[in-house]
């Protein structure tokens, strides 16, 4: 069963929690896109901010808008050094007095931010697990034009979630990390035809569409049709381009791919995942598991 959640002017369906069932894990997408990325993963003990592309003021504002009290953070994890993911890590770490987990390559690519983080930096290596509170974090390498980019799989209290955006294509490693998850947050950055006809200069179009760029609707659709294991009950489309995509186009591509998978492999999807689309400026969630 599902229910509608309204954030600002947007209404989408999110998973319903049974009345006698207590939600132990919550995920809120505070913002997703080139103007700033941040998500909050919460348990009763831990609040983990995933990426810090929104200003301190905007982060707090969107937390409040999503009905999340300013109860502090436990830590921040940063996927890579690009400004829309990392620009405000130092300010948020100072505000909340928490460590920032990032790869060594990311730290090296952010000399000013790394310096201001001081002793708050905690290094991780993609492929090596670490724990923040009661959340186990599995960073894994992704193909993107950054110094040491990573995506994340999170495991806590029997719930598994993965967040993979800013990647040019889905490698075998990425697909393996997405298996068995209850929730997938995956990039659906651009429609290929909209990108081709769009306003970007040619060099930028080439970068976006490259194997070190961003995942297209078509590439995500191919994964959903051919490689998705059907475990996720919630699927969130994220990091949509403002110029080269739209929520309607991205959603339709994903829906059609899931339908093709059902037709090809009737037993492969025991349930239809809840399909949600994140927005650039309006929080999505909290999604409860």
KADA-V76150 format. One record per backbone hydrogen bond with DSSP energy under -0.5 kcal/mol. CO is the residue of the C=O (numbers start at 1). NH is the residue of the N-H. If there is no record, write none. Layout:
CO,NH ; CO,NH
This chain:
1,16 ; 3,14 ; 5,7 ; 5,12 ; 7,10 ; 10,7 ; 12,5 ; 14,3 ; 18,21 ; 20,22 ; 25,289 ; 26,42 ; 27,287 ; 28,30 ; 28,40 ; 29,284 ; 31,38 ; 33,36 ; 37,53 ; 38,30 ; 38,31 ; 39,41 ; 39,50 ; 40,28 ; 40,42 ; 41,48 ; 42,26 ; 46,43 ; 47,49 ; 47,74 ; 47,75 ; 48,41 ; 48,50 ; 49,51 ; 49,77 ; 50,39 ; 52,88 ; 55,59 ; 56,60 ; 57,61 ; 58,62 ; 59,63 ; 60,64 ; 61,65 ; 62,66 ; 63,68 ; 64,67 ; 67,69 ; 69,71 ; 74,99 ; 75,49 ; 76,101 ; 77,51 ; 79,150 ; 82,85 ; 82,86 ; 83,87 ; 84,37 ; 85,52 ; 86,89 ; 88,92 ; 89,93 ; 90,94 ; 91,95 ; 92,96 ; 93,97 ; 93,98 ; 99,76 ; 100,102 ; 100,122 ; 101,78 ; 102,124 ; 103,107 ; 104,108 ; 105,109 ; 106,110 ; 107,110 ; 110,114 ; 111,115 ; 112,116 ; 113,117 ; 114,118 ; 115,118 ; 117,120 ; 118,121 ; 120,100 ; 122,102 ; 124,104 ; 125,128 ; 127,129 ; 128,139 ; 130,137 ; 132,135 ; 134,136 ; 135,132 ; 135,137 ; 136,155 ; 137,130 ; 137,139 ; 138,153 ; 139,127 ; 140,151 ; 142,144 ; 143,168 ; 144,146 ; 149,142 ; 151,140 ; 152,163 ; 153,138 ; 154,161 ; 155,136 ; 156,159 ; 159,156 ; 160,182 ; 160,183 ; 161,154 ; 162,185 ; 163,152 ; 164,187 ; 169,171 ; 171,175 ; 172,176 ; 173,177 ; 174,178 ; 175,179 ; 176,179 ; 178,181 ; 182,233 ; 182,234 ; 183,162 ; 184,186 ; 184,236 ; 185,164 ; 186,238 ; 189,241 ; 190,192 ; 190,217 ; 191,195 ; 192,196 ; 193,197 ; 194,198 ; 201,204 ; 201,205 ; 202,206 ; 203,207 ; 204,208 ; 205,209 ; 206,210 ; 207,210 ; 208,214 ; 210,213 ; 211,168 ; 212,145 ; 215,189 ; 215,190 ; 216,220 ; 217,221 ; 218,222 ; 219,223 ; 220,224 ; 221,225 ; 222,226 ; 223,227 ; 223,228 ; 233,274 ; 234,184 ; 235,237 ; 235,276 ; 236,186 ; 237,278 ; 238,188 ; 241,245 ; 244,191 ; 246,250 ; 247,251 ; 248,252 ; 249,253 ; 250,254 ; 251,255 ; 252,256 ; 253,257 ; 254,258 ; 255,259 ; 256,260 ; 257,261 ; 258,262 ; 259,263 ; 260,264 ; 261,265 ; 265,268 ; 268,270 ; 271,273 ; 274,235 ; 274,276 ; 276,237 ; 279,32 ; 282,279 ; 283,285 ; 284,29 ; 287,27
